Amino acid sequence: MREEIIFTWQRERREDGLVPVREDFFTTVQRYLLHLETMSREDDNPVARQIFKKLYTRTSYLVNDLIDLRAKKIFLAALNDTEVNVTSEEKNLFTKIHSSLLRHRRVLLGIEVDDEPAPEPIVEPKLVAEEAADELEVEYCTVEFLENELEVSLGTDLLSYGPFYKGDFAVIPVDNASELEKRNKVRILNIGN
C-alpha cells in the first residue's frame, strides 16, 4: 500500500489534473494507517515499534499532502464549473464547494439575500503527522550535486526535496545527504561547521 500512496502522491504533485484513484483508495489508506499506528504501539519488538512509528509518521504526512493537493484541484474544478472524476468522498466535497460558490455569486450579484448568520470559524486540530514532524530533531548540511537527481524525495524532516541538477547546492537533512553521498550523487560541504 505504501508504494501505491507514494506513486499516487508523486503523480498528483506532477500532473495538473486529478490523478485517477480507485473508489476504495482512501478507505484502504485508512486501514493501512490504522495498522501502522497499532503496530507502533503493540508490536513485541521495540525496534519494530519504532520502525512502524516512523512509517506511520511519514505515510501520514504523504497522505495529508495528497489530500491537500487533491482538495486544491477539486476547489479549482468547482470554481471553474468543471466536472471531475473523483471518489465518492471527494464528490461530496466538490458538490458542497460548487454549491457554496454558486450561492456566493448569487449573493454578490444581488440575486439572492444572504440572511444566514456567518458560520463560526473552524479551528482545525493539528494533524498527527504535523505534531510528529515538530518533534523530529533533524540536522542539516549543505551539499553540492555531482549528478542530476530529478526525483522529488521525502527528507527525514518530512519535507519534499528536489529535483536537483548537477552543480546545484542545497541544504538537506544529514541522513539524506549521507545516502546521496554513498551513491556519489553529492559532495557534503563543511560550511559554517
C-alpha positions in Angstrom: 0.0 0.0 0.0 2.8 2.4 0.8 4.2 2.1 -2.7 0.7 3.0 -4.1 0.5 6.0 -1.8 3.9 7.3 -2.8 3.2 6.7 -6.5 -0.1 8.5 -6.3 1.4 11.4 -4.3 4.2 11.8 -6.8 1.8 11.8 -9.8 -0.5 14.2 -8.0 2.3 16.6 -7.5 3.4 16.4 -11.2 0.1 16.4 -13.0 -2.2 19.4 -13.4 -5.5 17.4 -13.3 -6.7 15.0 -10.7 -4.9 11.6 -10.8 -7.4 8.8 -11.0 -7.6 6.6 -7.9 -9.7 3.6 -7.2 -13.0 4.2 -5.4 -11.8 2.4 -2.2 -8.4 4.1 -2.2 -9.0 6.3 0.9 -10.7 3.5 2.8 -7.7 1.3 2.1 -5.4 4.1 3.2 -7.3 4.5 6.5 -6.9 0.8 7.2 -3.2 0.9 6.3 -2.6 3.9 8.6 -4.6 2.2 11.4 -2.4 -0.9 11.0 0.8 1.1 11.2 -0.4 3.0 14.2 -1.5 -0.1 16.0 1.8 -1.9 15.3 3.7 1.1 16.5 2.1 0.5 19.9 1.6 -3.2 20.1 4.5 -5.0 18.3 6.5 -7.2 20.7 9.8 -5.9 19.2 10.7 -2.4 20.4 12.8 -1.8 17.2 9.8 -2.8 15.0 7.6 -0.4 17.0 10.0 2.4 16.2 10.0 1.4 12.5 6.2 1.3 12.4 6.1 4.7 14.2 8.3 6.3 11.6 6.4 4.6 8.7 3.2 5.9 10.3 4.5 9.4 10.7 5.9 9.6 7.2 3.0 7.9 5.5 0.6 10.2 7.3 2.5 13.2 6.1 2.3 11.9 2.5 -1.5 11.2 2.8 -2.2 14.6 4.3 -0.3 16.3 1.5 -2.0 14.1 -1.1 -5.4 15.1 0.3 -4.4 18.8 0.2 -3.2 18.6 -3.4 -6.5 16.9 -4.4 -8.6 19.3 -2.5 -7.0 22.3 -4.2 -7.7 20.7 -7.6 -11.2 19.9 -6.6 -11.7 23.5 -5.5 -10.4 24.8 -8.8 -12.7 22.4 -10.7 -15.7 23.6 -8.7 -14.6 27.3 -9.2 -14.3 26.7 -13.0 -17.6 24.7 -13.0 -15.7 21.7 -14.4 -17.0 18.2 -13.7 -14.3 15.9 -12.2 -13.9 12.1 -11.8 -13.3 11.6 -8.1 -14.1 9.2 -5.3 -17.5 9.4 -3.6 -15.9 11.2 -0.6 -14.4 13.8 -2.9 -17.6 14.1 -4.9 -19.3 15.2 -1.7 -16.6 17.9 -1.2 -16.9 19.0 -4.8 -20.7 19.3 -4.5 -20.5 21.4 -1.3 -17.8 23.7 -2.7 -19.6 24.1 -6.0 -23.0 24.9 -4.5 -21.3 27.4 -2.0 -19.6 29.2 -4.8 -22.8 29.4 -6.8 -24.6 30.8 -3.8 -21.8 33.2 -3.1 -22.0 34.5 -6.7 -25.8 35.0 -6.4 -25.4 36.9 -3.2 -22.8 39.2 -4.6 -24.9 39.9 -7.7 -28.0 40.6 -5.5 -29.9 37.7 -6.9 -30.2 36.1 -3.5 -30.2 37.6 0.0 -27.7 36.1 2.4 -29.7 36.1 5.7 -27.8 33.2 7.2 -25.5 34.1 10.1 -21.8 33.8 9.4 -20.5 30.4 10.4 -18.1 30.1 13.3 -14.5 29.9 12.1 -13.2 26.4 12.0 -10.1 25.8 14.1 -8.6 22.5 12.9 -6.7 20.4 15.3 -3.0 19.8 14.5 -2.6 16.7 12.4 -0.7 13.8 13.9 1.9 14.0 11.2 2.4 17.7 11.8 2.9 17.0 15.6 5.4 14.3 14.8 7.3 16.5 12.4 7.6 19.1 15.0 9.1 16.6 17.4 11.7 15.4 14.9 15.2 16.7 15.6 16.9 16.8 12.2 20.4 18.0 11.5 21.1 19.7 8.1 24.1 20.1 5.9 25.0 21.8 2.6 25.6 19.6 -0.4 26.7 20.1 -4.0 25.1 17.8 -6.5 27.6 16.0 -8.7 24.8 14.4 -10.9 21.2 15.2 -11.7 18.7 13.9 -9.1 15.4 14.5 -10.8 13.1 12.6 -8.5 11.4 14.6 -5.7 12.2 12.8 -2.5 11.0 12.9 1.1 13.5 14.1 3.6 13.9 12.7 7.1 12.3 16.0 8.2 9.2 15.0 6.2 9.7 17.8 3.7 10.0 17.3 -0.1 13.3 17.9 -1.8 14.2 18.1 -5.5 14.6 17.9 -8.3 18.3 18.9 -8.4 20.7 19.3 -11.2 24.5 18.8 -11.4 26.1 21.9 -9.8 23.1 22.8 -7.6 23.7 23.5 -4.0 21.1 22.7 -1.3 20.6 22.4 2.4 19.1 19.0 3.2 18.9 16.6 6.2 22.2 14.9 7.0 20.7 11.4 6.8 19.5 12.1 3.2 22.9 13.7 2.3 24.8 10.6 3.6 22.6 8.3 1.4 23.2 10.5 -1.6 26.9 10.7 -0.9 27.1 6.9 -0.8 25.6 6.9 -4.3 28.2 9.5 -5.4 25.3 12.0 -6.2 26.5 14.7 -3.8 29.5 16.1 -2.1 28.9 17.2 1.5 30.3 20.7 2.2 31.6 21.8 5.5 30.1 25.3 5.5 29.9 27.1 8.8 30.7 23.9 10.9 
